[in-house]
Amino acid sequence: MPAPPLSARARSLVTGLRTVGAMALVMLLASCSLLGQSKDDSSQGNSTGQADPSIAAAAPEGLKDFYSQNVVWEPCEDKLQCAKIKVPLDYAKPDGKTIEISALKMSSTGGKKQGSLLVNPGGPGASGYDFVRDAGASHFSEKVRSNYDLVGFDPRGVKRSAPVTCLTDKERDEARAKVYTPETDAGLATLLADNKAVAAKCAAGTGPVLGHIDTVSSAKDLDVLRAVLNDSKLNYIGFSYGTFLGSTYASLFPDNVGRMVLDGALDPSLSAEELTSGQAKAFDKTLHAYVAHCLGENGCPLSGTVEDGIQQIRDVIESVIQTPRTAKDGRVVGGNTFVSGLITPLYGNESWPALTQALDAAMKGDVSPMLRLADLGADRGPNGKYTSNTAYAFSAINCLDYPTTSDPAAMRAEEQQLREVSPTLGYFFAYGGANCADWPYKNTRTPAAVDYTGSAPIVVVGTTGDPATPVEWASALRKQLGNASLLTWKGQGHTAYGRSNNCIGDAVDKYLVDGKEPADNTVC
């Protein structure tokens, strides 16, 4: 929904950078292709997942038909396999309407697999289907791939699974280009009116599923997926929002938890406003780390001390706010789009060179590279087509998962607090409450600490320089889970497994493959 540049958590859990990396960002700046499809030697041909009677027999009341359904896996996506799994639209009415969850499987490379490893890359709103297709072969070690079928899925409301549908590509461009001044009464009224109009389009375009894409419902879908894959226990790795989905599953189905890794953890007990504040502070910290790094590199457009460099970035942002600039493709770039581009590469220090290039160009008057970074964060291709519905699924899911306030006084007080914890970026995280002010469905959840009573230990992973899920949240989640261990990577960027070091990679692999839980509070 249109909002100030980055409404509360609006682009907080970007997953694309995990798959494309710094080199692809540099290629993007040169207008080259970002993602290629991974190759896999899985055999072609349809296969039918015959339900295991013992697993189906343990289905929750009223759900046996879903747990016992036979799933046909068909060839797709260059030697991978795809399937659609039927689930209830409303778990309170399992005899009512149904929807389908789209899943993709990359078969194990070894002769004897342990089962399936379900993967959620984050969001909410990111496609696990795309993540496994595009990064499964590179992001996961050969040790894991030889022991598990990697299974990515689009949660309900996302891309291929009863997707949230709101605006056309042209309308999305127009919405992103709008500039709001919600600190004024007139500006806030315009923002709220536009959000109300978009909410109505989402309701019309999506239908009843819009009221049933909450995380609890998705966690119940996850158990159906486990069952139709014939796994008695859920083996799962979730990144970012995927940790919230995983911890929700653990609280609902504690006895079904197998080996679960939660990387880049969210603290389920925090309110939407507390999450926003934590992220704004963490992004400010990461921006300082980036500037310190840039000042030591050749070609850095910044100069002086770290604080001097921060001020130079503020000056550029302010100049774009005051006088929006026109990119080479004719689109106008205002402060909101500019800051979206600035934040996107902060998700991974491997992408910092791309930010340096974009800042250098912007300081010389060309905002086109920064616009391309903003497009990457928004899943907009060079051809003007949006490749996902992540932005709208994100808002729709969060409106169900979190109560928010749209009271003007409260939102303005939050803006001031955000400016204090993040002087450069805090404003751009404010007024998130406007997103859900006129949402057609009320929130279904109140934030609370997770309650896990299972016997299987869970591994939580945090990163000291994570801008999107501050490391403190990983520690909090580990304590709430109780039967868990905490792995911490001393590094920069969002999440750790698959992009950090061998210490993290080996610890996670040994847990997933050998069942060896890492010592609690291991620091890598």
N, C-alpha and C positions, 0 to 999 in steps of 0.2 A: 504494500500500500504506500502511496506517496507520503512522505514525512520529511522532517529535517534530514540532512545528509545521511546519517546513520541512526535510524531510530533504534531504540533500545534492543541490543543484540541482533539488529537486522542483518548484519553481515558477519556476525561473530563467529560462525562455525564453518567458514569456507573450507571445502575439502579439495577443490581443484588444484591448489598449489602443491598438495602432497603428491599428486600424480604427475604434474608437469615439471616442477623444479625450476631452478634458475635458468638452465640452458633454454628451456622452452619459452621462458619469459623473454629472454633475449631474442629468441626467434620470433616471438610475438611482436616485439618492437620492430622487427624487420619485416612484419606482415607475412610471416611463414606459418605453416600449420602447427598446431599445438600438440594434438594427441594422435598417436598411431595405435592401431589395435595390436594387442599382444598375440603372439602365436602360441598354440598349444597343440600337443600331439594326441589329444583325446580322440577316441574313436567316434566316427560319425554313426548315424543310425538312431532310430527312436528306441527309447527304453522306458519301460513302465515300472514305476515304483509301487510294487505290490505291498499293501499295508501289512505290517507285522501285527498279528492278532493280539499279542500280549501288550503292545504299545497302545493300540487302538482301544483295548479294553479299559485302559486307565484314563480315558478321556473324561474331562469334567462333564457333569450332568448336562444332557441335551446337546452335546457336541460330538457324539460318537461318529456321526456321518462325516463330519469334517476331518476327524482324526483318522478315519479309516478309508478315505478317498484314495483311489488309485490315480497317481500323477504320471502323465506322459511327458518324458523329457525328449525334446526334439532338437535336431541339429540347428545351430544358429551361430551367428557372430564368429565365423571362421574357426570351425572345429570345436566350438563350445556347445553346451546344451542349455535349452531354455524350457521353462514350464510355467503354467499358471495354476495357482493353488486357490481353491475356493474357501472363503471365510465368511462369517456372518457380518452383515453391515452393522448390526447392533447386537452385541453379545448378550444383552438382556432379553433379546427376542431371537434366539437362534433358529426358530422356524420361519423367520421373516425373510427379507431380502438379503441377497448375498453380493459380495464383490470378489474380485480376483486380485491376488498378489503375484506380481511378475518376479520370477527368480531366474538366475543364471548360474550354471555350474561349470567350474573348471576342474575336471577330474584329476585325481591324484596321479602323480607320476611314478609312484612306487607300486610294487607288486602286491603289497598287503596294506590296505588303508585302515586307519582307526575309526573313521567315520567322516562326518561333515563338519566343517568349520564355517559357521555363519558369520558374515561380515557386515557391519554397518559403519560407513565412513563419516557420519555426522549430520549436521544440518541444524535443526530438523529440516528435512526437505532434500537432502542429498541422495543420489542414486547409488545404492550398493551394487546394483546390476552393472552400471557403468564402471564403478570402481574396480570390481573384480575383472571385468572385461579388459579394461585399459591398463590396470596396474597390478593385477593379481600375480602375474609371472615375475614382476620386478620387485614388488613391495614385500612379498613374503619369501622367506628363505627356502632353499631346495629341501631342507630337512622338514619343514612344515608342509610343503607342497607334496612331498612324497608320501606323507602320512594322512593327509586329509584331502577330500574334495573341498575346494573353496566354493562357497555359495554366497553370492551377492543377491540382494533383493531390494526392490523399491517398496518402502513402507506405504501403507494406505495413505492416499493423498498425494503421493509423489510420482511424477513422470508417467510411468506405465501402469500404476496401480490405483485406479479410480482417482485420477489426478485432480487437484485443485485447479480450476480453470477460471481466469479472471479477465485478462486484457489481451488484445492482439499485440503483435510485435511493435506495430506503429504506436499504439497507445502506451506500451511500456517505455518506448523511447521518450515519448512526450512526458510521461510521469516522472521519469528519472531527470529530465531536464528542468523540471519546475523548481523554483526557488521559493522557500517559505520563510517568514519571519514570525514564528510562533511566540516570540517574546512580546509581540504587540497583540492587542485584542483582535485587530482586523486580520493579522497574519494567522493567528490561532484559529479563528473562525473559518478562514479559507482552508486551512489544513484539515480541520475536522469535517468540513463539507466535502472535500475531495475524498477523504478516507471513507466517508459514508457512501459516496457514489461507487467507489471501488468495491466496498463490501457487498453492495447490492449486486454488482456484476459478478462477483465471486459466487454468491448464493445462486444466481440465475444460471451461471455457467457450469457449476459443479453439482448442484442438486443436493439431496439429503445427506450424502456422504460427508458434506462439510461439517456436520455436527458430530461426526464419529471418527475423527482422525486424531484423537488424543493419544498420548503415549501409552496409557494403560491398555487401550484397544490394540495398539501396535504390539505391545508385549504379549498379549494373548494370541495375536497372529503368529508371533515368533514361536510359541509353543506348538501351534498347528504345523508350522514349517518343520520343527524338530521331529514331530511325529511322522509326517509323510516322508521324511528322509530316513525313517526307520532308525532314529537314534534314541536310545533310552534316556540319554542325558544331553543337554544342550552344550555344545562346544562353541564358543562365541568370542569374537574380538570386536569391540566397539571403540570408535575414536570420537572424542569430543561429545556431541549430543548422543552418540552411540553408547557412551558410558551411562547416560541417564536412562536410555532404553534398556540397557543391560541390568542396571541396578533395580529398575522397576520390575523387570522379569524376575530377578532374584528374590524380590519381596513377595511376588505373586506365586512363584513356583519354586520354592527353595529346595525341594527334594529332586527337582529336575535339572539342577545346575551341574554341569560337568566341569570343563576347564574354561574359565571365563577371564578374559583380559580386558580391562577398562583403562584406556590410554587417553590422557587429556581430559581429566575427570571434571564433571559438573557436581556441585554440591546440591543434592536434592532439597535440602532444608532452606535454601536461600530464596527470597522473593525475587520477582522480576527486577525490582529496583536495586536490590543488593547485588544481583548478578551484573547489572549494567554498571554499577559503581566499580565493582571489582575489575571488570573488563576495561573500563576507561582508564583506571589507574595502571593496569598492566600494559595497555597499549602505550601510555605515556612513558613507562619504563623502557619498553622495547624501542620506542622512537629515540630515546636517549642513547640506548646501546647502539642503534644503527648509526647515529650521528658520530659517536665516538669511533666506530669502525671506519666510517667514511672519511673522517678527517685524517686517518692514517694511510689512506689509499691514494694512488695517483688518479687524477681525473675527478676528484671530488669537487663539486661546485661550491661547497661550504668552506668557511674559513674561521680562524680564531679558536676560541674554546668551544666546548660542547654546548654551553648555554648560548654562545654566539651563533652556533649553527642552528640550534633550535629556534632562535629568534629570526634567523634568515628564512627558515621554513614558515614560521608564522607570518612573516611579511609577504611571502609569496601567496599563502592562503588568503590573507586579507586583501591583497591586490586583485585576486580572482573574484572574491566576494564582491568587492566594490565595482569591478569592471570585468564581467564575464568575457571570456575569450572564445574565439571561433577556431575550432580545430580544422585540420586540412580537409576533412570530409564534409565540412560545412555545419557540423553540429556545434551548438554553443555549450561551453563548459563553464559552469558556475562553481561556487565553493563546494556544494554538496558532492558533485561528480568528481571534482578535483581531490577532495579528501577521501572519497571512496577509492580512487586510484592510489593514493598515498598509502592507505592502510593495507590494501591487498597484498603487496610483497612483504609486509611486516610479519606475515604468518610463517615465513621461513627465511632464515638468514642466507640460505642458498639463493634466495631471490633478491637479496639486497642490491646486487649490481644492476638489476633492472630498475630499481627505484632510483639509484644514482643517475642512470641515463635519463630517466623521466624528469627528475628534478633539474638536472643540468639543462635539458631542453626547455623546461618551463621557465627557468630563470633567464633564458635567452628569448623568451616570448612564444615558444611553441608548446602548446598543451596537448598535442596529439598523442605522444607516448603515454602521458598520464591518463588520457581518455581510454587508451587501449588497455591499460591496467584496470581501470574501472569497469570496462566491458568484460574483462576476464572474471572479475569478481561477481559480475551480474550474469555470467553465462551467456553473453552476447557474442556471436561469431562475427568475423569480418564482413560477412555478407548481410549483416543486419538481422539475422535470425537468432532467436533465443533458443538455446539447446536444452533448457530445462525449465521447470516451473518452481525452482527452489525458493525464489524470493517470496512467492505467494503461499507456497506450502509452509514455509517458515513462519510467516505471520499467522496463518490459519491454525497451525498446530499450537503455537505459543498462546494464542487467544483462548484455547481450550485448557491448556496446561497451567496457566498462570493468571491469577486475578491481578488486574492493573487499575490504576486510577487515571481518569481524564480530567480531574478537577484542575482548573487553571492554576490556582494558587499552589497546589501540591506539585504540579509539573514544573512550575517556575522555581520553586524551592529546590527541586531536584536538579534543575539546570545549574543553579548556583553551586550546589554541592559537587556536581560533576566538573564544573570549571575549576574548583579548588583542588580536586584530586588529579585532574588532568588538564592543565592550563591550555595546552595546545589543541587537544582533541575532544575535551569533555563536552563542549556544546553540541558536538555532532552526534553524541549518544543520547541527547535529551529528547523529551517529548514522545517517548515510546508509548506512553499510555494512550496517545491519540489513535494508535493503530487499532485498538480493540474497543474504542468508545462506542461505536455503532455496529459492532460485529453481530451478526444475526443469532449467534449461539453463545450462551454464557459459559464461563470457565467451569470445568468439571473436576478440578483438582485444587487443593490447598497445599502449598509447599510444606514438606515435613521431612524429617530425617528418615532415611531408608531403614526398614526393619528386615534383616536377613537372618534366618534361623537354620540355614542349610549346613550340611557337614562338609561340603566341598569348598576348599579354600579358593578365594578369588584374588587375582593379582591386579593391583591398581598402579598406574604409571603416571608420574607427573614430570614436568619440565620446568626448571627454575626460571627460564626466560620465556615462558609461554604467554603470549599476549591475549589469547582468547579464553583460555581456561587456566587462571593463575594457579601456581603450584600449591597454594594453600588449600584449594578445593580438593586436590587429590588426597591430601592428608586428612581432611575432614571426612571424605567419603570412606577412606580406609577405616577410620575410627567407627563410623556408623555401621559398616558392614560387620565389623567384629572379626569374623573368620576370614581374614584377608592379610596380604602383605603389600607393602609399599615399595615400589621401585622409583628412584628419582634420577633423572638425567640432568647434569649440570650443563645446560646448553641453551641455545636460543631457538625460538620457533614453536609452532603449534604441534603438539604430540611428539612422540619419540620413536616408537617402533617403526622400523623401515627407513628412518632418516637420521638416526643418531650415531651410535657406535656399537661395537661388538659386545660390550658389556651388557647393554640393554637387549640387543638382539639375541645373544646367547641365553640370557636369563629367561626371556619370554619363550624361546624355542624349547628349552629344556622343560619348561612347565607344560607347554602345549603338547609336546611329543612324549616326554618321559614322565610327566606328572610330578616333576621335582619343583616344588614351590620355592622361590627365592627367599632368602632370609629377609625378614621385615626390616624396613628402613635401609635397604641397600642403596648406596649412592654411586652412580656411574659418572 
